[in-house]
Amino acid sequence: MLQRFRYRIDNLMGRGAPALFLLLAALCCLFAVLNGLLLLLFAPDGLRPEGARSSVWAGFLRVLSPARLAADRGPAPFLAASVVMAFGGIMLMSTLVPVISAGLQNQIARLHAGRSPVVESGHTVVLGWSSQVHVVVAELVEANRSRGRACIAILADRDRTEMEAEIRERAGPLAGTRIVCRTGNPADPRDVALVRPQQARAVIVLAAEEERPDFGVIKSLLAVARTRPEPDSGPFVVAGVEDEQNLGAARLAGGPRCRVVSTQGFIARLMVQSSLQSGLSSVYTELLDFAGHEIYMSHQPSLAGRRFDDVLRAFRASTVIGLMRRDGRILMNPPGDTLLGAADRIVLISEDDSTIALLPEVPALPDVPLPSAAPAVRRARSVLVLGSNRHLADIVGQLGAHLPAGSRVHVVADVQPPVDEEHGTGLDLSVQRADVTRRPVLEGLSPEKYDHVMVLCPDGHDPRGADAGTLTTLLNLRDLAGEGSPEYTLVTEMADDRNRVLAQAAGPDDLIVSGNLLSLRLSQISENPHLDRIFDELFAPSGCQITLHPAADYVPVHRPVSFGTVIEAVRCRGHLAIGHRLAHRTGEPPRHGVELNPDRTVLLSYAPEDRIVLLTAASVIPPP
């Protein structure tokens, strides 16, 4: 019997501070009742309370404060019982206080450990931790400026206090957005449930900085899928995978409400297109981040039945680029006589969703003087690629898709590059083994003879060490160019986003590519999943593309015209004007003269060197 009693006491003690507190509270109530009965039955007339309630209350006070025993008077049995009760009260109180203190300390430690559930709804969940989490948080904060009580919940296998301190240090002002960090395994469904993904607006899965990050991303996608009550319910999940071969597995793991971006293909397309077109890097950067102008989708029932060309002129401070049909199809730059349906949404570029506003009435077509269009001539280009990594084959393939026949691509790396003539179809492709970090090698290559130069970061487990060689090559190129800007465009890839600041673009057409651009795209898709298909179309080598053309091809130079006139002049040739690049401002960072969605009423005199940012060709993006 004694052994069984001790066994039960051990089990009770093992349940922790809450169980001990309840036990001691029950004993305290029992002692209060016994003290009350003692006073009610045996106390002298001066100490006896009136009624049962008063006696229990008096007994409770004697348990809390045994010093009341000093005022007792009466027979010896009563005093002896009071002494016993006083000692019992002293033992209870001396045990209860440490139990409460230990319980509070355990709760504080649990809160610091970040294991308490998140009670939020309509928040954004970020699973995983990498150097890109600060970019994602900063972008989401910018997107949440027009919302009230926005929240971002982060789950990662790190200490909660360290995560919160690092975000406060590197993410910048939070502008009213609350950041909630929790410690747990992003691939464990029980830990993922702590941040309540089923009640979130969106879920972003970040790849860890490890040897094979795609495996962790796929496991996290499976964990999120386990928290869904139904496969087609819950928020959209966005993620990025390094290897394009893992794209299908990641999409299958995430389910129908998942958008997965291939880092390999995205980086290759971005580097090639930004290198081949002067100023395009600034256009893409502004479309991908939330600080400038972004792509939105707006439902305007009052415009139902209007022609697309009429819709172009219907907005005060937004530039229309397409339509989204009721069935999910997206028409980019559709024909002008395309009618807007009642359930259709308008795809447009605007500074914020709050700036999307209709004009009181659609203005009439202005009288547009069209200059004679010179036939476009695609000349052969020469490209110098310094370094080799997993993106090289895709980059050469993209160059083959964008460049005309006869263009030359020269690859120089200290390892045998994984490319051959099959990757660069139609290109004059040559490969050279050399250490591109050495200045004599760069001098012998004569980079000034090329139209475009790309510096690739080598693959490796140490991003900082890999970036050290890339920075050396980049600085040598800038030193060889002298004080003036080089004639070629320069695109550089960095493995660690923290080194991007060290390699800050020196020229208006330089682009530093790192994981931050993928983070910008994931942040955009988390706010609007349909943008994933639009970005895929814009970065594709064919179809609807963003290009920069001389302003003199569309409007007279050195003559005041409004951007509204530019829009109509460009539309007459089947394109859409979404901005311009002013040559006299190319040295002004961060946009280097690029301005999207400019005020269409301000008169401006274009110079021959100025360019118009166009959306060319028409395309139909099928539903997901």
Secondary structure, DSSP 4 states (H G I P E B T S, - for coil): -HHHHHHHHHHHHHT-HHHHHHHHHHHHHHHHHHHHHHHHHHS-TTT--SSHHHHHHHHHHHHH-GGGGGG--S-HHHHHHHHHHHHHHHHHHHHHHHHHHHHHHHHHHHHHHT-SPP--SS-EEEES-STTHHHHHHHHHHHGGGSSS-EEEEEESS-HHHHHHHHHHHS---TT-EEEEEES-TT-HHHHGGG-GGGSSEEEEPPPSSS-HHHHHHHHHHHHHHT-SSTT-S-EEEEEESSGGGHHHHHHHH-TTEEEEEHHHHHHHHHHHHHHSTTHHHHHHHHHSSSS-EEEEE--GGGTT-BHHHHHTSBSS-EEEEEE-TTS-EEES--TTPBPPTT-EEEEEES-GGG--B-SSPPPPP---PPPPPPP-----EEEEES--TTHHHHHHHHHHHSPTT-EEEEEESS--S--TTTTTTSEEEEEE--TTSHHHHHHH-GGGSSEEEEPPPP-S-HHHHHHHHHHHHHHHHHHH-SSPPSSEEEEE-SSGGGTTTT---STT-EEE-HHHHHHHHHHHHH-TTHHHHHHHHHSSSSSEEEEEEGGGTS-TTSEEEHHHHHHHHHTTT-EEEEEE-GGGTTSTTTTTEEES--TTSEEE--TT-EEEEEES-EEEPP-
